[in-house]
Amino acid sequence: MKKWILTAAALAASMGAAAQGQVNIICSVQAEWCNMISTVYARTTGAKVNMSLKGSGEALAQLMAEKDNPKTDIWFGGTGDPHLQAAEQGLSLEYKSPTLAQLHPWAQQQAQQSGYRTVGIYSGPLGFGYNPELLAKKKLAVPKTWGDLLKPEYKGDVQVANPASSGTAYTMIATLVQLMGEEKAFDYLKGLHKNVSQYTRSGTGPIKAVARGETAVSISFVHDGPGEKMQGFPVETITPADGTGAEIGSMSLIKGARNLEAAKKFYEWALTPAAQEMAAAAKQFQLPSNKSAKVDARVPDFKKIKFINYDYAKYGASTERRRLISRWEKEVNSLPR
């Protein structure tokens, strides 16, 4: 932490004057990362940071509820689909960062698709987490394809989040629909339901359960695995051989923000290489969006993963998200297990 405070202090000095006032942030990444950026930014700029931690589905719900009287200035992190929905609903503010040209094309595309109301800050692939010790004990094979998770031997040994509250789980539904076609995808989700022991509130809950031996397999963003492994837990990750999607974690300024200038300063700071490299320091291993940010060796190698051509614009639309989640609630979540 000290190293990062010193690095950020140098960064803040190079950016000129310290930030003034306060900034109210909803943070939708892991708690350790949220706490690190909050602490470092406050100490190095003098700004007062009020940060609340929420999954991206919950964050969007709060912004919708606060639309007429926003209490949030900036929304940092979480899957990009809800950020695109916030943009579509006029909850976020159009802002073209001077840093855009320094970002990977996928991050710039996220900004363009939203009318510059959000921007990509990291990317991470969807896949499976598994506990090798538990699999060996139960004589279960490592799942290598989506279809493997439907095998009866995995009954009660799979966890995934609830798509109503978790961007991770919504990314799973959108990925399967694009990979299989909608009808086959929902047949798949009904089959998967029989093997799911619990739908967690947050997208990181299932891989934490895997790490702690509470379930054998999770459907998760695979960049959440190395941090658990660093803590000594037996957890490994794999991406399905038949194809998968990826999130574009995003950041948005909120329309009607009370502390807009302070929020813009935080926004620009969060796009710098030094700020983005804090993710790995906080045991988070997504691919940073700034091309100059150092990429930790534990970040998944995107060249070795079979990705679908994920349609972020279509599946980031609020009507599509509502429709798919509603269909999942009616046709899948209502079924007995």
N, C-alpha and C positions, 0 to 999 in steps of 0.2 A: 504493500500500500504506500509506504514512504517513497519508494522509487517513482510510483505513478504520480504522487502529489508533486514531487520535484519536477518531473517531466511536464506535468500540466501547468505548473507555476511558470516554467520557462515559456510554454506555449502562450499562456495568458499575457505574459509580459510582451511577447512578440506581437500579440494582437492589439496592443495599445492599452487604452484605459481599462480599468476594472469595470465589470458590469455593475449597474446600479439597481437598487430596489430588490424585488423578489420575483420568483417565477414559480408558477404552480404546474406541476408535471404529473400526468398519469404515466406510469412506467409499466410496460407489458412484457419485459424480459425477466430473467431470473432475479431473485431478490438480491443475491450477492453483487450482481452487475448494477442493478438499480442503486444499491447503497453506495457502491464505489463511485459511480459518476456523480451522485448527489453530493457526497463528501468532498471529492476532489474539486468539483466545480465551485462549490460554496467556498472552500478554503482558498482557492486560487484566484477567484474573481471578486469575493466579498459579497456576492449576491446571496440572498436568503432563498433557499430551495425548499419548497413544500412538495413532497413527493408521495403519491399514493400508488400502491402496487395492485394492478388488476389484470386479469386475462383479457385478451383482445375483444372477445365477445362481450364481456362485462363492461369494458371501457367504452365500446360503441354504445351500449345501452345507456350508460351514464351521460355521455355526450348528447344523446337524443333527448334524454329527460331534462337536461340543463340548457337546451337549445335557446330558450328565450332569455336566459340569465346565466351565461357560462361562468363556471368557477375554475375552469381549467384553461391554461395558456398554451400548453404544448403536450402532445401525446407521443411518447417515445417507445418505439419497438412494438413487437407483436406482429402476427401475420398480416400481410398486406391487404388481403381481401376486405376486412372491416375498415381499413383506412380508405380504400377506394369507395366503399359504401358511404363513409362519412363525407368524402369529397362530393359524391353524387347528390347527397342530401343537403349540401351547402353548410355542413357543420365545420368544415375546415377552410382555411384562408389560402387564396392563390398567392404563391410566393416563389419567384425564380431565384434560387440561390446562385451567387457568383461562383460557387464551388462546383456546380453541376458538371462542368467539362472534365473535372478531375475524377469523376465517378465511373464505374463500370457501366457498359451499355444497358444492362438489365435494370440498374438503379435509375438511369436517366429515362428509360422507357416507362417505369412506374410513375415518374413525375409527369411525363407527357400524357399518359393515359388518364391521369387524374385532373388534367388542366392545371398542372403545377400546384395542386393542393396537397400532395404528399410526395415523399421521396424515398427511394430504397436506401436502407442503411446496412443491411446484411442479407445474405441468402443462406438457406440451409435445406438439405434434402429430407424427404419423408421416408421412413423405413421402419425397421423393427429393432427393438432392444431385446436382449435375452440374457438370462442368467445361466451360464454354462454348467455351474454346479447343480442347479435345480433340474436342468434338462437331463443331465447324466443320471441323477438320482431317480428321475421319473422315466428314464429310458426313452426320452423324446429327442427327435432329430432337430437340428437348427432349421427354422423355416427359411426357405430361400425364394419362394414366390408367394404372391397373394393367396393363391389357391391352397398352399400348404396350411394356412391358418384355419381352413374349414375342416381339416381332418379331425375325426371324433376324439382322437387321443389328446387333443388340446383343450377339451371341454373344461371350462372353469379355470383355465390357465392363461387367458389372454385378457389384457386390460387396454382400454382406449378411453379417451376423454369424451365428454358429451358435446356434440357440435353446437348446441345452443349457447354454451358458455365458453367454448374453446375454439380458437382459430385453427389449432392443430387438427382437431377432428373434422372441422369443416373442410380443410385442405384435403383430408383423406377422402371424404365423400366426393368432392369435386375431381380429385385425381381418378378415382374409380369410375366415375361417370364418363370421363374423357378416355380412359383406358379401355373400358368394356362396352360402353353404350349404357344409357340410363336404366333400361329394364334389367339387363344382366347385372349391372352394378347393385341394384336394389335386391335382386335375388341373392347376390353375394352377401350383402349386409345382413339379410335375414338369416343366412347360413352362419355368418360370423357371430351373430347375436347369441346363438346357442352355446358358443364357446367363451363368451365374454363373462367374466366374474363381476366386473364393476365398470360403470362409466363414470370417470372422475370429473370433477369440476374443472380442473386445470389441465393443460396439455402436457405439463411436466410430471403430473402425478403418476401416470403409469410406469415411466422409466424409473422413477424413485422406488416404486413398489417392486419392480424387477430387481433393482440393485439390492434391496433389503430382503429378497427371498420371499416376498409376499405373493408374487405371481411369476410365471416362467417367461412370458413374452409380453411385449408392449408394442403398440403402434405409436411411433414417436418421431420427432425430428432427431436424426441420428447425431447431430452435434450436441445433444444433451447427454450422450453417453460418456464421453471422456472425463467430464467433470466428476461424475459419480465414481468412475474407475480411479481417478486420482485420490479419492477419499478412501480407497482400499476396498471398495465393493466389487464383487464379481459380476461385471456387466460388460457385454460386447454388443456391437451393432452391425447391421447388414442392411443393404438396400435391395428390394425385390428385383430379381433378374428379369422379370417381365415388364419392368418400367415403373417409374414413380414420378411424383411431382415435387416441387420445391416451394418453400415460402420465400417471399421477398419481404423481409421485415422492414417496416416503414416508420416514418416520422412525419407528423402533421402539426402545423400551427392551427390553433382553434379560432374560428371566426368569432369576433366579439371578445377576444382575449383582453383581460384588464391590464395585463402587463406585456403588451405586444413587443415593445423594443427589447425588453429583457429576454423575452421568449426567442426573438430573432437571434440574439447574441448566443443563447444556448444552442439553438439550431445550427448556427455556423460552426460553433465549437464541436458539436457532436459529429460533424462531417469531416473533421480533420483526421489525419492518420493517427496522431497521438491519442486522441479520444477514442477512436475505433479500436486501437490496439489494447485498450483496457478490457475488452471483452475476454480475451484469452487470459489476462491477468485475473479475471473473475471466474475463470474456469468455464468460459463459454466459447464454443469453437465453430461459430458460423463464419462464412466468408465475408470479410468487410467490403463495403461498397466503394471506399476510396482506393483507387488503383495503387496509390503509394503506401498504403498501410501494409506492414509486415504480416505475412500469413503464417500462423503457427502451424507446426508440423502435424498437429492433431486435428486440424480442420479437414473434413472429408475431401478427398480428391475428386473434384467434379468431372474430371476427364474419364474416370473409371466407372461412372454411374450411368445407367440407361435412363434418360429423362424422357417423359412425354413432352409434347409441345403444348405446355399448359397455357390456356387462354385466360390470362389474368383479368382482362377487361370484362369478358362475359361472366366469369364466376366471381368477380369482384362487385357485380351489380347487386343492389339490395333486393330487388325482386327475385332474382335467381337464388340468392342465399336463403331468403325467407321460404321460397317454394321448396327447395331441397331439404332444408331443416324440418319444415312442416311435414313433408312426405316421410322423412326418417322417423319423426315422432309418431305419426299415425301408423306406419306400416312396419316399423322395426322395433322401436322402443316400447311399443305397447304389447309386443309378443311375450309370452311366457318363456322362461329359460329352463 
